[in-house]
């Protein structure tokens, strides 16, 4: 008898989960604007970090890009600047209508992108770069903790140094960047958005 009751409960919960998922798909929440907010992205030189940077640029965020590779980080910054120029040209060409809503947000905002070379696998490098960002740019309001490395070896064939490096960047850095560098300021002003890519 208990097994039938448990089967009924599990079936009901699964169906309820489908109903909730369908409702969320049909009734989408309003997107929050990041226009004008300071957005820091780690690992911005390539891959997902670069894609995040380009998308946040299209949404008019002021970007702070961290990567260990200065050249690829500057390439991403160049792409972001190109997006900013296109948006500025489009805004200059478009006629302004009062009450245009989202189109009128920050029409003449001086969007900028800042690049920093930072090895998030080294704690002191993270702390010093975070302090430089605070002094040069201001407080960060959106943090995308994206930096990561892949060893490319089987676990049993992986040298100790590579395992340590992978753990430092993929695990420990999340604590150094998030908690010790930016989470406490988020909590003190009760504002901030955090995304951790694992």
Backbone as ProteinMPNN parsed JSONL, in Angstrom:
{"seq_chain_A": "XXXXXXXXXXXXXXXXXXXXXXXXXXXXXXXXXXXXXXXXXXXXXXXXXXXXXXXXXXXXXXXXXXXXXXXXXXXXXXXXXXXXXXXXXXXXXXXXXXXXXXXXXXXXXXXXXXXXXXXXXXXXXXXXXXXXXXXXXXXXXXXXXXXXXXXXXXXXXXXXXXXXXXXXXXXXXXXXXXXXXXXXXXXXXXXXXXXXXX", "coords_chain_A": {"N_chain_A": [[0.819, -1.202, 0.0], [1.949, 1.229, 0.794], [3.781, 1.628, -1.242], [2.191, 2.205, -3.456], [1.088, 4.633, -2.671], [3.416, 6.195, -2.515], [4.188, 6.095, -5.218], [2.05, 7.483, -6.368], [2.435, 10.023, -5.166], [4.996, 10.748, -6.153], [4.459, 10.771, -8.921], [2.548, 12.83, -8.999], [4.154, 14.999, -8.127], [6.038, 15.16, -10.194], [4.392, 15.758, -12.4], [3.409, 18.216, -11.465], [5.765, 19.706, -11.478], [6.2, 19.869, -14.238], [3.976, 21.427, -14.952], [4.562, 23.839, -13.602], [6.966, 24.523, -14.923], [6.007, 24.918, -17.533], [4.314, 27.086, -17.068], [6.172, 29.05, -16.305], [7.529, 29.269, -18.682], [5.589, 30.305, -20.375], [4.764, 32.688, -19.084], [6.898, 34.957, -18.883], [9.351, 36.463, -16.792], [9.938, 40.011, -16.356], [12.791, 41.4, -17.854], [15.645, 42.56, -16.098], [17.275, 45.648, -16.243], [20.681, 46.267, -17.049], [21.889, 48.494, -17.784], [24.323, 50.968, -17.705], [25.409, 49.965, -15.366], [28.232, 48.709, -13.5], [29.948, 46.026, -14.676], [31.736, 43.184, -14.03], [33.709, 40.759, -15.566], [35.252, 37.702, -15.345], [37.815, 35.836, -16.997], [37.453, 36.827, -19.567], [38.708, 36.867, -22.005], [38.25, 34.934, -23.962], [36.034, 32.408, -25.335], [33.145, 31.611, -23.362], [33.333, 33.821, -21.641], [34.025, 35.945, -23.349], [31.712, 35.991, -24.939], [29.793, 36.637, -22.979], [30.711, 39.222, -22.369], [30.245, 40.603, -24.796], [27.461, 40.431, -24.958], [26.634, 41.786, -22.608], [27.636, 44.271, -23.301], [25.947, 44.968, -25.421], [23.735, 45.413, -23.922], [24.279, 47.738, -22.698], [26.044, 47.94, -20.475], [28.694, 49.057, -18.334], [31.849, 47.839, -18.732], [34.184, 45.695, -17.065], [36.895, 43.863, -17.699], [38.52, 40.869, -16.975], [41.361, 38.884, -17.515], [43.856, 36.348, -17.935], [45.377, 36.429, -20.17], [46.625, 39.023, -21.81], [46.542, 39.947, -24.492], [44.328, 38.584, -25.746], [42.322, 39.511, -24.098], [42.346, 42.237, -24.709], [41.519, 42.036, -27.358], [38.858, 41.213, -27.015], [37.95, 43.518, -25.706], [38.214, 45.345, -27.808], [36.211, 44.409, -29.545], [33.995, 44.95, -27.944], [34.151, 47.757, -27.777], [33.62, 48.342, -30.433], [30.918, 47.572, -30.594], [29.847, 49.451, -28.796], [30.408, 51.818, -30.25], [28.785, 51.417, -32.531], [26.251, 51.465, -31.307], [26.233, 54.088, -30.339], [26.332, 55.554, -32.727], [23.917, 54.726, -33.889], [22.15, 55.741, -31.989], [22.615, 58.462, -32.269], [21.689, 58.898, -34.828], [19.007, 58.237, -34.692], [15.774, 59.645, -34.177], [14.802, 61.379, -31.217], [12.245, 60.571, -29.002], [10.096, 61.65, -26.543], [9.47, 59.731, -23.667], [10.07, 57.227, -24.668], [10.774, 54.96, -23.339], [12.737, 52.101, -22.818], [14.507, 52.662, -24.912], [15.254, 55.217, -24.418], [16.86, 55.155, -22.245], [19.807, 56.121, -20.717], [20.81, 57.798, -22.977], [23.025, 59.354, -23.733], [25.129, 58.215, -22.466], [28.431, 57.654, -21.405], [29.796, 55.002, -22.287], [32.178, 52.638, -21.291], [35.019, 50.42, -21.483], [37.069, 48.518, -19.438], [40.186, 46.948, -19.075], [41.934, 44.365, -17.408], [44.803, 42.565, -16.565], [44.812, 39.594, -14.995], [45.608, 36.901, -12.96], [43.551, 34.671, -11.826], [44.058, 32.433, -10.389], [45.875, 33.036, -8.497], [45.824, 34.213, -5.371], [46.677, 36.719, -4.157], [47.023, 38.268, -6.426], [44.399, 38.459, -7.329], [43.203, 39.909, -5.192], [44.668, 42.345, -5.252], [44.1, 43.275, -7.838], [41.334, 43.563, -7.689], [41.184, 45.647, -5.85], [42.4, 47.685, -7.344], [40.452, 47.95, -9.35], [38.3, 48.955, -7.849], [39.348, 51.471, -7.137], [39.882, 52.698, -9.649], [37.61, 52.371, -11.28], [35.269, 52.052, -9.738], [32.651, 50.798, -7.562], [31.679, 47.448, -8.189], [28.738, 46.194, -9.671], [27.667, 44.029, -10.962], [28.766, 40.758, -11.164], [30.38, 38.379, -13.044], [31.577, 35.407, -12.658], [33.646, 33.685, -14.34], [36.085, 32.604, -15.212], [38.157, 29.837, -16.048], [39.986, 26.727, -16.299], [41.045, 23.932, -18.296], [42.431, 20.756, -17.963], [43.001, 18.804, -19.88], [43.998, 16.263, -19.766], [43.881, 12.774, -18.828], [42.79, 11.863, -15.577], [44.529, 10.136, -14.13], [46.866, 10.486, -15.513], [47.606, 13.042, -15.187], [49.812, 15.619, -14.243], [50.905, 16.708, -10.956], [51.185, 19.522, -10.693], [49.481, 20.53, -12.638], [47.001, 19.635, -11.742], [46.855, 21.063, -9.333], [46.819, 23.693, -10.378], [44.428, 23.654, -11.855], [42.559, 23.288, -9.772], [43.02, 25.634, -8.291], [42.22, 27.704, -10.069], [39.636, 26.898, -10.984], [38.193, 26.351, -8.679], [39.124, 27.473, -6.053], [39.476, 30.165, -6.821], [36.889, 31.105, -7.218], [36.017, 31.583, -4.632], [37.879, 33.521, -3.776], [37.515, 35.644, -5.62], [34.726, 36.078, -5.523], [33.662, 35.976, -2.727], [35.613, 37.198, -0.949], [36.397, 39.483, -2.375], [34.205, 40.81, -3.683], [31.598, 40.098, -2.763], [31.066, 40.948, -0.106], [30.948, 43.857, -0.332], [28.612, 43.9, -1.955], [26.694, 42.923, -0.155], [26.811, 44.878, 1.843], [25.629, 47.139, 0.718], [23.294, 46.081, -0.039], [22.806, 45.331, -2.695], [23.473, 43.976, -5.877], [24.552, 41.682, -8.404], [25.274, 38.308, -9.06], [26.928, 35.852, -10.911], [28.017, 32.596, -11.25], [30.032, 30.619, -13.156], [30.463, 27.289, -13.753]], "CA_chain_A": [[0.0, 0.0, 0.0], [2.838, 2.383, 0.842], [4.417, 1.832, -2.538], [1.217, 2.877, -4.322], [1.006, 6.016, -2.218], [4.649, 6.85, -2.943], [4.108, 6.231, -6.667], [1.111, 8.572, -6.623], [3.069, 11.286, -4.756], [6.065, 11.051, -7.109], [3.811, 11.13, -10.183], [1.955, 14.152, -8.817], [5.23, 15.997, -8.066], [6.615, 15.301, -11.534], [3.42, 16.504, -13.205], [3.381, 19.591, -10.958], [6.987, 20.351, -11.97], [5.954, 20.195, -15.641], [3.023, 22.546, -14.985], [5.302, 25.045, -13.219], [7.898, 24.849, -16.002], [5.216, 25.467, -18.636], [3.849, 28.416, -16.663], [7.319, 29.966, -16.372], [7.858, 29.47, -20.087], [4.557, 31.161, -20.961], [4.748, 33.992, -18.417], [8.303, 35.253, -18.618], [9.545, 37.657, -15.964], [10.516, 41.164, -17.035], [14.24, 41.449, -17.722], [16.173, 43.708, -15.376], [18.261, 46.378, -17.024], [22.023, 46.442, -16.504], [22.412, 49.695, -18.44], [25.067, 51.871, -16.843], [25.981, 49.296, -14.195], [29.591, 48.193, -13.659], [29.887, 44.566, -14.79], [33.062, 42.574, -14.088], [33.675, 39.402, -16.112], [36.552, 37.029, -15.316], [37.98, 34.936, -18.141], [36.767, 37.507, -20.669], [39.515, 36.865, -23.213], [37.806, 33.973, -24.977], [34.94, 31.506, -24.963], [31.933, 32.165, -22.757], [33.618, 35.146, -21.101], [33.918, 36.904, -24.457], [30.297, 36.088, -25.311], [29.14, 37.416, -21.92], [31.112, 40.624, -22.527], [29.551, 41.174, -25.953], [26.035, 40.565, -24.633], [26.484, 42.885, -21.647], [27.876, 45.516, -24.039], [24.702, 45.277, -26.141], [22.758, 45.852, -22.92], [24.786, 49.035, -22.226], [26.756, 47.894, -19.192], [30.088, 49.476, -18.309], [32.494, 46.539, -18.542], [35.52, 45.476, -16.516], [37.248, 42.535, -18.199], [39.718, 40.255, -16.397], [41.842, 37.655, -18.14], [45.29, 36.13, -17.747], [45.996, 36.706, -21.463], [46.399, 40.44, -22.113], [46.204, 40.135, -25.902], [42.951, 38.154, -26.03], [41.448, 40.41, -23.349], [42.255, 43.467, -25.51], [40.687, 41.721, -28.53], [37.471, 41.288, -26.547], [37.655, 44.934, -25.463], [38.026, 45.961, -29.122], [34.872, 44.026, -30.011], [33.034, 45.685, -27.116], [34.188, 49.16, -28.219], [32.921, 48.389, -31.719], [29.48, 47.545, -30.276], [29.523, 50.756, -28.213], [30.389, 52.807, -31.343], [27.575, 51.187, -33.333], [25.09, 51.938, -30.543], [26.291, 55.552, -30.286], [25.954, 56.043, -34.056], [22.479, 54.485, -34.059], [21.435, 56.672, -31.11], [22.741, 59.804, -32.837], [20.889, 58.965, -36.05], [17.581, 58.033, -34.4], [15.116, 60.793, -33.54], [14.415, 61.168, -29.819], [10.84, 60.786, -28.674], [9.921, 61.618, -25.091], [8.699, 58.58, -23.189], [10.382, 56.051, -25.477], [11.045, 53.803, -22.486], [14.083, 51.529, -22.781], [15.362, 53.298, -25.903], [15.68, 56.511, -23.91], [17.725, 54.955, -21.087], [21.199, 56.49, -20.919], [21.047, 58.073, -24.384], [24.345, 59.929, -23.971], [26.022, 57.625, -21.469], [29.778, 57.394, -21.889], [30.096, 53.603, -21.979], [33.599, 52.34, -21.391], [35.451, 49.069, -21.14], [38.363, 48.508, -18.765], [40.795, 45.616, -19.103], [42.943, 44.084, -16.39], [45.424, 41.252, -16.641], [44.728, 39.033, -13.649], [45.633, 35.445, -12.818], [42.645, 34.389, -10.706], [44.607, 31.306, -9.65], [46.782, 33.575, -7.477], [44.987, 34.977, -4.442], [47.125, 38.109, -3.992], [46.754, 38.946, -7.691], [42.961, 38.747, -7.321], [42.918, 40.975, -4.229], [45.236, 43.619, -5.705], [43.356, 43.723, -9.021], [40.019, 44.015, -7.214], [41.383, 46.967, -5.238], [42.616, 48.623, -8.465], [39.152, 48.182, -9.992], [37.534, 49.855, -6.974], [39.922, 52.818, -7.203], [39.863, 53.253, -10.998], [36.293, 52.279, -11.922], [34.203, 52.183, -8.743], [32.118, 49.527, -7.062], [31.092, 46.535, -9.17], [27.363, 45.834, -9.33], [27.381, 42.724, -11.572], [29.979, 39.947, -11.241], [30.258, 37.101, -13.748], [32.769, 34.653, -12.279], [33.639, 32.758, -15.452], [37.41, 32.067, -15.546], [38.346, 28.415, -15.789], [40.971, 26.029, -17.124], [40.828, 22.498, -18.506], [43.757, 20.131, -18.001], [43.171, 18.086, -21.135], [44.63, 14.971, -19.5], [43.164, 11.85, -17.959], [43.124, 12.124, -14.18], [45.685, 9.347, -13.7], [48.05, 10.926, -16.256], [47.747, 14.48, -14.966], [50.841, 15.957, -13.253], [50.42, 17.4, -9.759], [51.122, 20.968, -10.915], [48.288, 20.815, -13.432], [45.848, 19.44, -10.854], [46.823, 22.223, -8.441], [46.415, 24.869, -11.167], [43.003, 23.498, -12.149], [41.799, 23.54, -8.537], [43.158, 27.047, -7.921], [41.425, 28.559, -10.955], [38.239, 26.48, -11.105], [37.518, 26.228, -7.38], [39.517, 28.484, -5.068], [39.286, 31.524, -7.348], [35.501, 31.518, -7.004], [35.937, 32.14, -3.276], [38.677, 34.742, -3.691], [36.887, 36.715, -6.398], [33.358, 36.334, -5.091], [33.415, 36.275, -1.316], [36.541, 38.134, -0.334], [36.598, 40.719, -3.126], [33.026, 41.543, -4.14], [30.332, 39.771, -2.105], [30.854, 41.799, 1.072], [30.365, 45.144, -0.751], [27.228, 43.672, -2.394], [25.849, 42.784, 1.029], [26.779, 46.117, 2.624], [24.682, 48.075, 0.098], [22.105, 45.294, -0.369], [22.596, 45.397, -4.135], [24.496, 43.327, -6.675], [24.16, 40.448, -9.082], [26.41, 37.405, -9.127], [26.765, 34.623, -11.689], [29.208, 31.751, -11.187], [30.028, 29.621, -14.218], [31.302, 26.172, -13.305]], "C_chain_A": [[0.859, 1.26, 0.0], [3.466, 2.682, -0.511], [3.474, 2.522, -3.518], [1.081, 4.351, -3.955], [2.241, 6.8, -2.667], [4.661, 7.07, -4.451], [3.186, 7.382, -7.044], [1.754, 9.931, -6.307], [4.154, 11.694, -5.747], [5.474, 11.482, -8.447], [3.213, 12.527, -10.105], [3.036, 15.24, -8.821], [5.862, 16.226, -9.434], [5.673, 16.096, -12.43], [3.356, 17.967, -12.774], [4.616, 20.37, -11.43], [6.837, 20.736, -13.436], [5.007, 21.383, -15.775], [3.739, 23.85, -14.641], [6.271, 25.48, -14.312], [7.165, 25.46, -17.186], [4.732, 26.874, -18.31], [4.985, 29.431, -16.74], [7.718, 30.244, -17.811], [6.862, 30.425, -20.741], [4.568, 32.572, -20.383], [6.179, 34.307, -18.0], [8.428, 36.499, -17.75], [10.192, 38.778, -16.77], [12.023, 41.171, -16.795], [14.65, 42.706, -16.974], [17.268, 44.346, -16.217], [19.602, 46.428, -16.297], [22.679, 47.687, -17.103], [23.079, 50.612, -17.422], [25.689, 51.236, -15.618], [27.383, 48.769, -14.516], [29.535, 46.673, -13.59], [31.303, 44.021, -14.958], [32.925, 41.128, -14.549], [35.084, 38.825, -16.047], [36.617, 36.048, -16.484], [37.359, 35.504, -19.393], [37.519, 37.441, -21.987], [39.055, 35.918, -24.3], [36.596, 33.21, -24.467], [33.718, 32.205, -24.411], [32.154, 33.568, -22.206], [33.505, 36.224, -22.161], [32.455, 37.084, -24.86], [29.5, 36.864, -24.269], [29.449, 38.9, -22.094], [30.356, 41.285, -23.678], [28.066, 41.377, -25.659], [25.799, 41.692, -23.629], [26.741, 44.232, -22.316], [26.616, 45.928, -24.799], [23.622, 45.791, -25.191], [23.247, 47.088, -22.162], [25.413, 49.018, -20.841], [28.161, 48.455, -19.378], [30.888, 48.241, -17.911], [33.897, 46.628, -17.965], [35.871, 44.034, -16.864], [38.555, 42.062, -17.577], [40.077, 39.027, -17.216], [43.336, 37.547, -17.897], [46.054, 36.487, -19.015], [45.653, 38.133, -21.889], [45.928, 40.639, -23.546], [44.755, 39.739, -26.2], [41.947, 39.021, -25.275], [41.263, 41.72, -24.116], [41.44, 43.237, -26.788], [39.209, 41.786, -28.161], [37.072, 42.735, -26.325], [37.442, 45.68, -26.777], [36.653, 45.643, -29.703], [33.796, 44.79, -29.246], [32.986, 47.147, -27.548], [33.47, 49.33, -29.556], [31.404, 48.392, -31.503], [29.048, 48.887, -29.706], [29.45, 51.837, -29.294], [29.133, 52.66, -32.191], [26.334, 51.705, -32.618], [25.063, 53.461, -30.482], [25.877, 56.155, -31.622], [24.46, 55.873, -34.296], [21.671, 55.454, -33.208], [21.487, 58.086, -31.662], [21.855, 59.967, -34.066], [19.392, 58.878, -35.781], [16.989, 59.282, -33.758], [14.681, 60.428, -32.123], [12.942, 61.492, -29.636], [10.71, 60.671, -27.17], [9.071, 60.415, -24.712], [8.925, 57.332, -24.005], [10.721, 54.817, -24.647], [12.49, 53.381, -22.545], [15.024, 52.205, -23.772], [15.929, 54.616, -25.39], [16.602, 56.385, -22.698], [19.164, 55.265, -21.476], [21.52, 56.838, -22.372], [22.448, 58.599, -24.667], [25.369, 59.399, -22.972], [27.372, 57.317, -22.106], [30.178, 55.974, -21.49], [31.573, 53.327, -22.226], [33.844, 50.877, -21.073], [36.86, 49.174, -20.568], [38.904, 47.09, -18.8], [41.884, 45.523, -18.038], [43.489, 42.689, -16.628], [45.493, 40.71, -15.221], [44.732, 37.512, -13.724], [44.783, 35.101, -11.599], [43.082, 33.17, -9.904], [45.583, 31.737, -8.562], [46.013, 34.569, -6.617], [45.402, 36.442, -4.351], [46.902, 38.917, -5.264], [45.286, 39.34, -7.773], [42.665, 39.93, -6.412], [43.448, 42.324, -4.709], [44.497, 44.155, -6.929], [41.973, 44.219, -8.629], [40.124, 45.407, -6.595], [41.627, 48.031, -6.309], [41.302, 48.958, -9.149], [38.326, 49.151, -9.161], [38.03, 51.295, -7.083], [39.717, 53.466, -8.568], [38.477, 53.305, -11.624], [35.167, 52.574, -10.941], [33.733, 50.81, -8.314], [31.452, 48.736, -8.187], [29.677, 46.196, -8.727], [26.932, 44.504, -9.946], [28.712, 41.982, -11.698], [29.661, 38.642, -11.952], [31.586, 36.377, -13.547], [32.908, 33.485, -13.249], [34.982, 32.071, -15.716], [37.516, 30.589, -15.175], [39.4, 27.835, -16.714], [40.594, 24.559, -17.222], [42.201, 21.863, -18.657], [44.009, 19.417, -19.324], [43.854, 16.732, -20.987], [43.666, 14.082, -18.726], [43.65, 12.075, -16.533], [44.389, 11.394, -13.738], [46.978, 9.758, -14.4], [48.387, 12.389, -15.992], [48.837, 14.764, -13.92], [50.256, 16.778, -12.102], [50.246, 18.899, -9.983], [49.858, 21.354, -11.678], [47.019, 20.638, -12.606], [45.72, 20.626, -9.905], [46.332, 23.467, -9.17], [44.913, 24.819, -11.465], [42.154, 23.795, -10.923], [41.858, 25.011, -8.132], [42.237, 27.928, -8.76], [39.949, 28.187, -10.915], [37.487, 26.426, -9.785], [37.861, 27.381, -6.443], [39.251, 29.905, -5.551], [37.857, 32.012, -7.17], [35.332, 32.131, -5.62], [36.683, 33.46, -3.184], [37.992, 35.899, -4.404], [35.538, 37.073, -5.804], [33.28, 36.819, -3.655], [34.327, 37.376, -0.805], [36.661, 39.459, -1.077], [35.322, 41.492, -3.414], [31.73, 41.251, -3.396], [30.055, 40.67, -0.907], [30.365, 43.201, 0.697], [28.925, 45.004, -1.262], [26.299, 43.659, -1.189], [25.741, 44.09, 1.803], [25.813, 47.141, 2.04], [23.384, 47.379, -0.311], [21.764, 45.379, -1.858], [23.759, 44.705, -4.833], [23.967, 42.04, -7.274], [25.415, 39.61, -9.269], [26.044, 36.19, -9.965], [28.077, 33.864, -11.623], [29.077, 30.662, -12.24], [30.976, 28.511, -13.795], [31.469, 25.173, -14.43]], "O_chain_A": [[0.555, 2.233, -0.69], [3.658, 3.841, -0.878], [3.914, 3.34, -4.326], [0.971, 5.21, -4.83], [2.127, 7.93, -3.142], [5.099, 8.123, -4.916], [3.502, 8.168, -7.938], [1.631, 10.875, -7.088], [4.227, 12.859, -6.139], [5.937, 12.455, -9.043], [3.353, 13.319, -11.037], [2.857, 16.286, -9.445], [6.184, 17.359, -9.79], [6.106, 17.005, -13.139], [3.259, 18.858, -13.617], [4.52, 21.556, -11.746], [7.291, 21.805, -13.844], [5.217, 22.251, -16.622], [3.542, 24.859, -15.318], [6.388, 26.672, -14.599], [7.649, 26.422, -17.783], [4.738, 27.752, -19.172], [4.777, 30.555, -17.196], [8.193, 31.335, -18.126], [7.244, 31.256, -21.566], [4.398, 33.545, -21.117], [6.608, 33.963, -16.899], [7.702, 37.474, -17.945], [10.903, 38.527, -17.744], [12.478, 40.972, -15.669], [14.084, 43.779, -17.181], [18.085, 43.654, -16.826], [19.652, 46.608, -15.08], [23.88, 47.9, -16.944], [22.48, 50.983, -16.412], [26.429, 51.901, -14.894], [27.68, 48.427, -15.661], [29.128, 46.101, -12.579], [31.991, 44.36, -15.921], [32.132, 40.363, -14.0], [36.012, 39.389, -16.627], [35.598, 35.501, -16.906], [36.797, 34.764, -20.2], [37.01, 37.92, -23.001], [39.438, 36.085, -25.458], [36.192, 33.352, -23.313], [33.301, 33.249, -24.912], [31.264, 34.415, -22.292], [32.954, 37.296, -21.907], [32.01, 38.208, -25.094], [28.629, 37.659, -24.621], [28.556, 39.74, -21.98], [29.878, 42.411, -23.539], [27.482, 42.381, -26.066], [24.859, 42.471, -23.786], [26.129, 45.232, -21.941], [26.258, 47.106, -24.817], [22.712, 46.512, -25.601], [22.7, 47.442, -21.118], [25.312, 50.002, -20.109], [28.745, 48.34, -20.455], [30.631, 47.654, -16.859], [34.686, 47.504, -18.321], [35.23, 43.098, -16.386], [39.57, 42.756, -17.638], [39.21, 38.227, -17.568], [44.005, 38.556, -17.678], [47.241, 36.81, -18.955], [44.521, 38.414, -22.282], [45.007, 41.419, -23.791], [44.034, 40.497, -26.847], [40.837, 39.242, -25.758], [40.156, 42.255, -24.171], [40.746, 44.144, -27.249], [38.402, 42.346, -28.904], [35.976, 43.141, -26.711], [36.579, 46.555, -26.856], [36.007, 46.512, -30.289], [32.804, 45.225, -29.83], [31.903, 47.719, -27.673], [32.795, 50.334, -29.783], [30.688, 49.143, -32.166], [28.0, 49.412, -30.084], [28.55, 52.676, -29.273], [28.489, 53.651, -32.532], [25.463, 52.312, -33.241], [23.994, 54.065, -30.564], [25.155, 57.152, -31.657], [23.809, 56.764, -34.84], [20.627, 55.94, -33.643], [20.518, 58.835, -31.541], [21.33, 61.052, -34.317], [18.593, 59.393, -36.562], [17.617, 59.906, -32.903], [14.246, 59.305, -31.866], [12.46, 62.543, -30.057], [11.167, 59.691, -26.582], [8.07, 60.12, -25.366], [8.062, 56.455, -24.039], [10.932, 53.739, -25.203], [13.385, 54.202, -22.346], [16.22, 52.313, -23.504], [16.964, 55.079, -25.87], [17.076, 57.394, -22.176], [19.676, 54.726, -22.458], [22.42, 56.232, -22.954], [23.006, 58.323, -25.729], [26.359, 60.067, -22.674], [27.44, 56.783, -23.213], [30.829, 55.777, -20.464], [32.137, 53.733, -23.242], [33.007, 50.193, -20.484], [37.729, 49.832, -21.138], [38.16, 46.134, -18.578], [42.642, 46.464, -17.805], [42.733, 41.745, -16.862], [46.147, 41.288, -14.353], [43.95, 36.914, -14.464], [45.246, 35.226, -10.465], [42.523, 32.903, -8.84], [46.064, 30.906, -7.792], [45.607, 35.632, -7.086], [44.551, 37.324, -4.46], [46.623, 40.114, -5.198], [44.962, 40.433, -8.235], [41.957, 40.856, -6.808], [42.759, 43.338, -4.59], [44.289, 45.363, -7.044], [41.49, 45.203, -9.19], [39.247, 46.247, -6.798], [41.123, 49.149, -6.2], [41.056, 50.115, -9.492], [37.716, 50.071, -9.706], [37.23, 52.23, -7.117], [39.412, 54.656, -8.645], [38.197, 54.2, -12.422], [34.213, 53.273, -11.283], [34.336, 49.792, -8.655], [30.75, 49.298, -9.027], [29.438, 45.939, -7.548], [25.946, 43.912, -9.508], [29.669, 42.507, -12.267], [28.785, 37.889, -11.525], [32.587, 36.697, -14.187], [32.352, 32.412, -13.012], [35.009, 31.04, -16.388], [37.03, 30.155, -14.13], [39.675, 28.384, -17.781], [39.916, 24.014, -16.351], [43.044, 22.371, -19.397], [45.132, 19.433, -19.829], [44.247, 16.123, -21.982], [42.754, 14.567, -18.056], [44.807, 12.439, -16.32], [45.229, 11.97, -13.047], [48.067, 9.418, -13.937], [49.365, 12.906, -16.532], [48.79, 14.207, -12.824], [49.24, 17.455, -12.261], [49.269, 19.485, -9.517], [49.242, 22.382, -11.395], [46.068, 21.405, -12.755], [44.622, 21.14, -9.69], [45.514, 24.215, -8.635], [44.216, 25.826, -11.34], [41.137, 24.481, -11.025], [40.859, 25.571, -7.682], [41.551, 28.798, -8.224], [39.095, 29.069, -10.822], [36.256, 26.453, -9.778], [36.991, 28.173, -6.083], [38.842, 30.758, -4.764], [37.633, 33.208, -6.99], [34.583, 33.094, -5.454], [36.188, 34.415, -2.585], [37.898, 37.001, -3.864], [35.24, 38.251, -5.604], [32.875, 37.953, -3.401], [33.85, 38.383, -0.282], [36.997, 40.471, -0.462], [35.343, 42.723, -3.394], [30.832, 42.093, -3.401], [28.921, 41.108, -0.715], [29.447, 43.706, 1.344], [28.103, 45.89, -1.029], [25.249, 44.301, -1.195], [24.686, 44.385, 2.365], [25.233, 47.932, 2.784], [22.482, 48.01, -0.862], [20.597, 45.485, -2.237], [24.908, 44.842, -4.411], [23.067, 41.398, -6.733], [26.482, 40.13, -9.594], [24.997, 35.574, -9.766], [29.135, 34.424, -11.908], [28.128, 29.878, -12.22], [32.148, 28.758, -13.512], [32.142, 24.157, -14.259]]}, "name": "protein", "num_of_chains": 1, "seq": "XXXXXXXXXXXXXXXXXXXXXXXXXXXXXXXXXXXXXXXXXXXXXXXXXXXXXXXXXXXXXXXXXXXXXXXXXXXXXXXXXXXXXXXXXXXXXXXXXXXXXXXXXXXXXXXXXXXXXXXXXXXXXXXXXXXXXXXXXXXXXXXXXXXXXXXXXXXXXXXXXXXXXXXXXXXXXXXXXXXXXXXXXXXXXXXXXXXXXX"}
